[in-house]
Amino acid sequence: MSARRYTVVIADRTSGVMRQVTLNVRTTVIAVGAVLALPILMGLGAKWSSRLEIDQLRTANSSLAVENGSYRAATGELTAQIQSLEGVIDDLGVRATLDPAQSRAMAKLPAIVKTRAAGGTSVAPSPAMTEIATAALSSPEDTFGVLRNLLQGLESRLTYVRRDVERREALAAATPSIWPAQGWLSDRFGVRSDPFTGEHGYHQGLDISADKGQPVFATADGLVESASYNGDYGNMVVLKHGFDLTTRYGHMSGFAVKVGQKVKRGTVIGFVGATGRATGAHVHYEILANGKLIDPLQLLTQPANR
């Protein structure tokens, strides 16, 4: 069946010219339909494009949420490490401050004792500072990674420093620095005339004279190694203080401690007496460092505890 055709006559009233246009109904309908459908198709295309962009934005938002969560976790970890470092630094600042008199006594210890207290652990420099200066930090992850390594390196080094401070504290506690009794110095360390024979001899410690029964104090923190009668020393207490430091207290009238007991500086360990080879009431006091006698007077920077 042939398509219908229509002829449209167009007349110009001014000039009288007439024009005829023949239209194919099917073609015309298709053309008009295409013109009318074009905005709809454009709208649908815009809608589909918008949906695609929204999906892409949602995907990007999800990725950013994951990254943001990772950054928050990393930031929280770094914050915790920084707070830990601040705590360590504050702790070291407080603990590193020693009593000036105690510091002077420690400074006069034999070198071998101070070397033993220092340990010998060396800490290799952390490569994190070099890394942060030379690395190409192309993303926040790189920055967080380098900062985390830097903080962990500093925390590790501060841990070693804290151990050194703890050893210094331990040495301070073990350093005999107070007088063992309240009294007067009646004999010094070194060459002297024997009080019984008058011959030249060598006095191995200090004699501090006091009234019988007056307390005798531990001059540093330590452990009671012995508390017994010992020949010329009479009633004697021997304290081990660590770092190969030992103190001896002789001629006491009685004991206030027993073997194996831990004592603090200033603890009463016995009482002034005249037992053993003694001419009067006093306490004989010796210090040994690494098994060798040293002059106790150089370390006695503080009075006896009351």
URHUWO-V460338 format. One record per helix or strand. SS is the DSSP state (a for helix, b for strand). FROM is the first residue (numbers start at 1). LEN is the number of residues. Records with the same first field share a line. If there is no record, write none. Layout:
SS=FROM-LEN  FROM-LEN
This chain:
b=5-7  18-7  178-1  184-4  190-4  200-4  206-4  215-3  222-8  235-8  245-8  254-2  262-2  268-4  273-1  282-8  292-3  302-1
a=25-71  100-8  111-8  128-7  140-35  231-3  296-3
